[in-house]
Amino acid sequence: MTNIRKIILPVALVAICAMIVFVIISNPPTSKRGRPKQAPQLAVDVETIKSENYQVNVASYGTVRPRTQSVLLPQVSGQITYISDNFRNGGFFRQGEVLVRIDQRDYLAEIKIAQANLYSAEQALIEEQARVAQAKQDWQRLGNSDQAPELVLRKPQLLAAEARVASAQATLSRAELAFERTEIIAPYTGRVLQQRVDLGQVVSPGTQLADIYAVDYVEIRLPIRNKDLAYMVLPEQGLSTQPLPTVNFVSDLVGQQRWQGKVVRTEGAFDNASQQLFVVAQINDPYGIAVLNQDQSNQQSSHASQNNGQLPIKIGQYLTATIAGNKVEDAIIIPNKTVYQGSYVYLVEDGVLKRQTIEISWQNQEIAMVSKGLSADQLLVTTPLGQVNSGTRVEINRLDGIAQTNKGNKRGTNAKAGKGRKRPNAQTEQAPAKPAQLSAKNSGGQS
C-alpha cells in the first residue's frame, strides 16, 4: 500500500495542476477599455483688450519749501524793548508790521544833536552870505569897474559855509535813518520759522533775529522720470503757450490731506546725481493769507474755512504729487499684473493659450501702455500663470469680470470682443465639474 500511494499521489498532483493551467488558459482575463482621459483644461480669467483715449498722470514727490526765506538782521545796535505778539515760532505777520523795536533813546538824542548842528551851520551860512553882500558893496563904493576878485567877495568862505550846512543835513538824515532802523519791519506777509532773540536782549548789526518766510505761495521741487518727459508739456520761459499743468498733492501725515497747484517752471539742467529733470510746482495761498488783512476776530473762522479743517501745510512736509500729462488717443492699456518680465503677456486664441511679446511705451505702478504687440478685441489673460507653454488648452472662467457658466472646450474659440457678443446659454448646456486652478506664482508683473 505504501508503494502504491507513492506512485498515485504525484500523478494526481500533476493532473490537478494541468487542469488548473487549462482553465486559466481557456479563460483569459479581460479589461474594460474606456475613452482616454483628456488632460484637465486650465481655467483662466480674461479681459477684452480695448483702445481708449487715456489721460497720462505722472507720479512724483517732493518737500514743501517757501517761495522766499530770509534772515532778519538789525542794522543798528541796542537793547530790544518791544517784540510783536506775532514774533513767535509759527506766528503769522503782515507786510509792514513792526516785529522788533530797539531802544530808541540814543538815536533820538543823535537826531537832536544833528538838528542843532544844522541850525548852527545854517546860521553861519546866513552870516557869510551877509558878508559877501557887504564886500560887494564895498568894492563898488571904491569905484572899481573891474570884476571883484573871489577872495574880496569871500566866495571861498561862502562855499565853506554851504558845505557845512550840507554836511549837517546829511548827518541829520543819517541820524533819522538810524532811528528808523530801530524798528524791524516785516518785508512781506509771512511767518516766523525760528525766533532767535527775545525781549531785553542786546543786539548789534549782524545779530540774527529770526528766520522768516513768505506765505503767499509755497513751492515743491518735483523730479520727472526721463520716460515721462515725452508725455508732458512742461513750461519753458517764452517757449510755451500751453496752460500750466495741474498738480494734485496728497499727504498722509494726519489723515489724508489734499492740495492743488500748478507746474510754474522747469529747471534749466538735469540733476547731476539722478540725471533727472526737475520741475517746480506752486501752491497758491496755502495758509489763507487773505485773512491777515481782516481783524483778529474774523481770522480764526476765515482761516478754518480756507483750509477746510485740515492741518495747514508745513515747510519741509513730504508730499506725493500727480501731474496731469498729455492725453493719448487710441491707447492700449493693460494691468501690470498681466505683464511678465516686462516683455510678454498671455492671450487666449481658439481655446488655447498664446504667449505674445509686447513693447511698453509708458508704465506706472498700476498699468502699462502697450505700443506694439496687442490690438483691440484680443482676449488678455488676467489670471497669474507663471511659466506656461503656448498651446496649452484653456477654459475661460470669467470674461470681462462676468462668470461664464458654459465651461466647454469651445470656450474662447469664437469669442469676440465688442458690442453684440453672444453669451453662452446656461439653460441649454450643462456645466462640467470645475477644473483645478493652476496655483503657480505669477513670475511677471511690473518690470
Order of alpha helices (4+ residues) and beta strands (2+ residues): alpha-beta-beta-beta-beta-beta-beta-alpha-alpha-beta-beta-beta-beta-beta-beta-beta-beta-alpha-beta-beta-beta-beta-beta-beta-beta-beta
